[in-house]
Amino acid sequence: MNLEQLRRAGVSDRRTRRLCGPGGPWRRLHPGVVLLRNAAPTRQQLLHAALARYGPGVVITGADALQAHGVKCPASSDIRLLVPTHCRVVACEGVRLARTARLPAPVVVDGLPFAPPARATLDLARSESDPARLRHWLTLPLYWGLCDRQELLTELDAGPQRGTAAVRRVLRELDERSIQAHGLAARVLDLSHLPPPSWDMTICDRRGRRLGDADAWWDELGLAWQYRCTPGPGGGFSHLALAATGIILVRCTVRQLRQVPQEVAQELARAFAEASRTPRPRVRAIPTTPLGDAA
């Protein structure tokens, strides 16, 4: 609560100072903002406290905003806030302010205003100097299906251009379709409650000859999942070579991942149970490509 709210409730500033003092039951989070208990605040309480400090019109961005949109990523140490250019309040400890003339229309989640996914991502990316972490941040919204690469580029073009060269280079290099497909597959896997597989594996016979590829592979069972299959009879015959070895193989399209995820999850669970009852085929698997950044 802020001091004005406490005054309206009949609590004087003097009493507030005493209650927030050493050994008191309250804790001061920011100048004029009090937590009505003396315990470590949760992240949600810190976000509310930051908004109470800087007033209406402020938008939360960065990792906190991505989390609010459903992304599984750790919160950054500082809370990132977008504030209007006329706001002259000095940043407090644990809060990073970015004044902007392009304050986005917020997405309200649990009563808190968050930046849209593309803006939140780029607010992180613009300030990231480590190439691997830059790639990771730009991969996240594609992986979680929050926006596409063109939306990121449009948002990038609309903002300040200084320091955007590295961001543009990484966006050009990202395999958007592969990242999005992998994100959809990971969410289907969550529905199936199966143990985690190895991703993007090449399956070989005992002599090392390639038989085919698996987008996901459970090595202890010899269970393969191909989720980037083309609809219809096309798409090659590598699945026949895999099945001939005794591998239990589940095949689907990206459209099925998006439109009928529960059905694909149930098919995976049935295949896992079948593979558990059958001897493991005499094959070995090696990584095809590095794992996706957001996996």
ZIKAMO-V853759 format. One record per backbone hydrogen bond with DSSP energy under -0.5 kcal/mol. NH is the residue of the N-H (numbers start at 0). CO is the residue of the C=O. If there is no record, write none. Layout:
BEGIN
nh: (NH NH)
co: (CO CO)
END
This chain:
BEGIN
nh: (2 5 6 7 8 9 10 11 15 16 17 18 19 20 23 25 26 28 28 29 32 33 34 35 36 37 38 45 46 47 48 49 50 51 52 53 54 57 58 59 60 63 65 66 67 68 69 70 72 78 79 80 80 81 82 82 84 86 94 95 96 97 99 106 107 108 108 111 113 113 114 119 120 121 122 123 124 125 126 127 128 130 133 134 135 136 137 138 139 140 141 142 143 144 145 146 151 152 153 154 155 156 157 158 158 163 167 168 169 170 171 172 173 175 178 179 180 181 182 183 184 185 186 187 188 189 190 191 192 193 197 199 200 201 202 202 203 204 205 207 210 211 213 214 215 216 217 218 220 221 222 223 224 225 226 228 239 240 241 242 243 244 244 245 246 247 248 249 251 256 257 258 259 263 264 265 266 267 268 269 270 271 272 273 274 275 276 276 277 277 282 283 285 287 288 294)
co: (31 1 2 3 4 6 5 9 11 12 13 14 15 17 20 18 34 26 32 32 29 0 26 33 34 24 36 41 42 43 44 45 46 47 48 49 50 54 81 112 79 60 61 62 63 64 66 65 70 93 60 78 95 58 80 97 99 83 91 78 94 80 82 113 105 106 111 108 106 111 59 115 116 117 118 119 120 121 123 124 126 128 129 130 131 132 133 134 135 136 137 138 139 141 140 140 147 148 149 150 151 152 153 154 155 160 163 164 165 166 167 168 169 173 174 175 176 177 178 179 180 181 182 183 184 185 186 187 188 188 216 214 213 285 200 211 283 208 281 204 202 202 200 224 224 197 222 216 217 217 217 247 215 249 224 251 236 236 237 238 239 240 241 242 241 221 246 223 225 252 253 254 255 259 260 261 262 263 264 265 266 267 268 269 270 271 272 273 273 274 280 203 201 199 199 291)
END
